[in-house]
Every structure is written in C-alpha cells, then in structure tokens.
Amino acid sequence: MSILVVGASGAVGGAVVAGLLDRGERVRATSRTPQKLALPAEVEVFAADLDDPASFTDALRGVERVFLYADLAEPEALLATFATAGVRHVVVLSSSSVTFPGAAEDFNGSRFLRVEEAVVRSGLAYTFLRPGGFASNAARWSWGVKGESAVPLPYPEAVQAPIHEQDIADVAVVALTTDALVGAAPVLTGPERLTLREQVALIGDVIGRPVAVIEQTEAESSAMLSRFVPEVWVRQIIKDWREAVGATPPISDEYTRITGRPSRTFRGWVVDHADLFR
Ligand SMILES: NC(=O)c1ccc[n+]([C@@H]2O[C@H](COP(=O)([O-])OP(=O)(O)OC[C@H]3O[C@@H](n4cnc5c(N)ncnc54)[C@H](OP(=O)(O)O)[C@@H]3O)[C@@H](O)[C@H]2O)c1
C-alpha cells in the first residue's frame, strides 16, 4: 500500500515526503500545480485540489493512509471520497488553537475544529497534529533583515514557543507508518519560550550581524502586513501577538515522547534557513 501526502510542495508536506522515503515507504504526492514539485523519481505525483474531491480519484488508488492540510472548504465530501477509495487513516495538520478556551468562536480555532469534527464523524481512523506557532513565521522578517537589518514589530515582547516544521513532519511520519498515534491529537511546540525580540536577536547571531527591532503601532503593523497577508489574517496575527505579551505558553514534550529525540530549537531553524536572511 502507498501513503499519500497532500500538499507535498508545503514546508511540512515536503518534509513528510522526505521522511517517508527515508523509511523506505511507497509515497504518492499531490499538489494543485504538480509541475512545480521537484521530488525523487520514485514518488508518484498527481494533480489534486482539496476543494475538488473528485480530483483525488487517481491519486487515492491503493492508498491506505493520507497526510493532509486542514485548509478544506468541504471536509465531508473529501472524507467520503477517501473512505470510498479505501483510505483507513488520515493524519491532519491541525493547530493547537483548537485547545484554547473559546476555540469554537475564534476565527483560527473554529476553522480547524470544523475539520477535526468532520474527520471524527467520517469514521476514518485519524491523528490530529496540533502545532503551535511555526518558527517559519519568522520568514516574514527576511526582507527587513536583508534590507535594513531591522524588523518592525508592534509587540516585540510577545512570547512564543516556535516549532520547527521538521518536528511536525517527524511526528506525521510516525503517525503514517505505525498505529501508535491512531486516535491521538498531540499538541506540538518548540522546546523553549522566546519573545519576538529574542527571535530577532537569534537571527542576527546566526547570520553574524546585529538585527534591530523597530517598534510599531498596531496601525503601522496592520498597514505593513496587509501588503502580503489577507485582512482577516492580519487581525489574527496582531491579536495573537498582543495576547502573547508576558504570556507563558505551555511547552509540550509530545515530540520527545513520540520520537525519542529532543525537539529542534529556534536557533536550529534559523541555521537551517539562514539563506532567507543573508
Ligand atoms: N504558521 C503557523 O504558525 C501555524 C500554526 C498552526 C497551524 N498552521 C497550519 O499549517 C499549515 C501551513 O503549513 P506549511 O507551512 O507547511 O504550509 P505551506 O508551506 O504554505 O504549504 C501549504 C500547502 O498546502 C497545500 N494546499 C493548500 N490549499 C490546498 C488545496 N486547496 N488543495 C490542495 N493542497 C492545498 C499547498 O499545496 P499546493 O499549493 O502545492 O497545491 C501547500 O503544499 C496551514 O494549514 C496553517 O493553518 C500554521
């Protein structure tokens, strides 16, 4: 049987493909634009769109387990297609936001909850990966670091426990290749709490030149982010930063419990992606 990775062009999806190949698994991969994928020849590649369940028909032949993103317009129709094709287990990249109080009313929490609930109702075996904020969110700072050696931020003292995308992929690979995580929903975080200011300083440390933080108002930050990110996300990002000032976000030990290894640090993430900032 093959394992299907939906979104193989993504940071997490691409790392899942690599991890499965390392284990000698038979891997299929999809993308809405498969021509942009550069994968080893043994990976069978298909065009498929989560918004169009019928587009998965060919990709699902002989597939027992699927990794997928939770960006689903109509999860019920997609999951019915999976079940009909013989899929047994889905591993969904969800979010720790589903565990927060008031998640059902929160823009971010509710969109993941809706998908998780549809998966449970589908009767398929499932694993929900629930990461907190990604270390890769710092990639948004690359232009400021490269240009002015400065990162404008409204809430530099916001505290996060950023997670490396490779850690999420490692847990996905365990879920896709064993039965250890059937029915599990591990919350995944990085190993340390860092303010945004400390993250910026670490980037400077790794690339060997200081990077300043320029304090902004919310309005300035909102205007800047709106050039790259849809409005609804701008509000969410700024709200998350505001609420994280002085916070003590929980640190999860699930990565180590599941893989037996220490989770990767933010510094490690910057080292792995230093070219973004040079
Ligand atoms: N950033 C955070 O702090 C954070 C925290 C918790 C959860 N998350 C969640 O993690 C995900 C982002 O992970 P990432 O960094 O790996 O993402 P990424 O690098 O931006 O890749 C996103 C992937 O999703 C696939 N995709 C999106 N819409 C699709 C559709 N309609 N049909 C098929 N594939 C689709 C894309 O595939 P193609 O374009 O190739 O089709 C792409 O491979 C998001 O769902 C986000 O909400 C993020």
The ligand as an SDF file (V2000), in Angstrom:
LIG
                    3D

 48 52  0  0  0  0  0  0  0  0999 V2000
    2.0500   29.2540   10.7310 N   0  0  0  0  0  0  0  0  0  0  0  0
    1.6840   28.8070   11.9250 C   0  0  0  0  0  0  0  0  0  0  0  0
    2.1380   29.3080   12.9680 O   0  0  0  0  0  0  0  0  0  0  0  0
    0.7030   27.6580   12.0100 C   0  0  0  0  0  0  0  0  0  0  0  0
    0.3330   27.1430   13.2640 C   0  0  0  0  0  0  0  0  0  0  0  0
   -0.5550   26.0590   13.3190 C   0  0  0  0  0  0  0  0  0  0  0  0
   -1.0690   25.5200   12.1380 C   0  0  0  0  0  0  0  0  0  0  0  0
   -0.6800   26.0670   10.9370 N   0  0  0  0  0  0  0  0  0  0  0  0
   -1.2340   25.4850    9.6970 C   0  0  0  0  0  0  0  0  0  0  0  0
   -0.1650   24.8500    8.9820 O   0  0  0  0  0  0  0  0  0  0  0  0
   -0.4230   24.9840    7.5910 C   0  0  0  0  0  0  0  0  0  0  0  0
    0.8120   25.6010    6.9180 C   0  0  0  0  0  0  0  0  0  0  0  0
    1.8560   24.6440    6.8490 O   0  0  0  0  0  0  0  0  0  0  0  0
    3.1190   24.8550    5.8800 P   0  0  0  0  0  0  0  0  0  0  0  0
    3.9800   25.9190    6.4530 O   0  0  0  0  0  0  0  0  0  0  0  0
    3.6930   23.5350    5.5870 O   0  0  0  0  0  0  0  0  0  0  0  0
    2.3700   25.4350    4.6080 O   0  0  0  0  0  0  0  0  0  0  0  0
    2.9260   25.8930    3.1940 P   0  0  0  0  0  0  0  0  0  0  0  0
    4.3950   25.6730    3.0980 O   0  0  0  0  0  0  0  0  0  0  0  0
    2.3650   27.2470    2.9470 O   0  0  0  0  0  0  0  0  0  0  0  0
    2.1840   24.8500    2.2250 O   0  0  0  0  0  0  0  0  0  0  0  0
    0.7860   24.7780    2.1870 C   0  0  0  0  0  0  0  0  0  0  0  0
    0.4510   23.5010    1.4420 C   0  0  0  0  0  0  0  0  0  0  0  0
   -0.9680   23.3350    1.4610 O   0  0  0  0  0  0  0  0  0  0  0  0
   -1.3590   22.8660    0.2090 C   0  0  0  0  0  0  0  0  0  0  0  0
   -2.7210   23.3300   -0.0830 N   0  0  0  0  0  0  0  0  0  0  0  0
   -3.2920   24.4950    0.3230 C   0  0  0  0  0  0  0  0  0  0  0  0
   -4.5450   24.5770   -0.1800 N   0  0  0  0  0  0  0  0  0  0  0  0
   -4.7460   23.4380   -0.9080 C   0  0  0  0  0  0  0  0  0  0  0  0
   -5.8040   22.9380   -1.6870 C   0  0  0  0  0  0  0  0  0  0  0  0
   -6.9580   23.6270   -1.8670 N   0  0  0  0  0  0  0  0  0  0  0  0
   -5.6650   21.7380   -2.2920 N   0  0  0  0  0  0  0  0  0  0  0  0
   -4.5110   21.0240   -2.1780 C   0  0  0  0  0  0  0  0  0  0  0  0
   -3.4540   21.4530   -1.4560 N   0  0  0  0  0  0  0  0  0  0  0  0
   -3.5720   22.6380   -0.8380 C   0  0  0  0  0  0  0  0  0  0  0  0
   -0.3900   23.5130   -0.7680 C   0  0  0  0  0  0  0  0  0  0  0  0
   -0.2890   22.6820   -1.9030 O   0  0  0  0  0  0  0  0  0  0  0  0
   -0.1840   23.2050   -3.4310 P   0  0  0  0  0  0  0  0  0  0  0  0
   -0.1000   24.7130   -3.4130 O   0  0  0  0  0  0  0  0  0  0  0  0
    1.0700   22.5720   -3.9620 O   0  0  0  0  0  0  0  0  0  0  0  0
   -1.4130   22.6760   -4.0770 O   0  0  0  0  0  0  0  0  0  0  0  0
    0.9160   23.5230    0.0010 C   0  0  0  0  0  0  0  0  0  0  0  0
    1.6660   22.3720   -0.2490 O   0  0  0  0  0  0  0  0  0  0  0  0
   -1.6780   25.8160    7.4170 C   0  0  0  0  0  0  0  0  0  0  0  0
   -2.7920   24.9650    7.2760 O   0  0  0  0  0  0  0  0  0  0  0  0
   -1.7440   26.5550    8.7340 C   0  0  0  0  0  0  0  0  0  0  0  0
   -3.0340   26.9860    9.0560 O   0  0  0  0  0  0  0  0  0  0  0  0
    0.1940   27.0880   10.8470 C   0  0  0  0  0  0  0  0  0  0  0  0
  1  2  1  0
  2  3  2  0
  2  4  1  0
  4  5  1  0
  4 48  2  0
  5  6  2  0
  6  7  1  0
  7  8  2  0
  8  9  1  0
  8 48  1  0
  9 10  1  0
  9 46  1  0
 10 11  1  0
 11 12  1  0
 11 44  1  0
 12 13  1  0
 13 14  1  0
 14 15  2  0
 14 16  1  0
 14 17  1  0
 17 18  1  0
 18 19  2  0
 18 20  1  0
 18 21  1  0
 21 22  1  0
 22 23  1  0
 23 24  1  0
 23 42  1  0
 24 25  1  0
 25 26  1  0
 25 36  1  0
 26 27  1  0
 26 35  1  0
 27 28  2  0
 28 29  1  0
 29 30  1  0
 29 35  2  0
 30 31  1  0
 30 32  2  0
 32 33  1  0
 33 34  2  0
 34 35  1  0
 36 37  1  0
 36 42  1  0
 37 38  1  0
 38 39  2  0
 38 40  1  0
 38 41  1  0
 42 43  1  0
 44 45  1  0
 44 46  1  0
 46 47  1  0
M  CHG  2   8   1  16  -1
M  END
$$$$
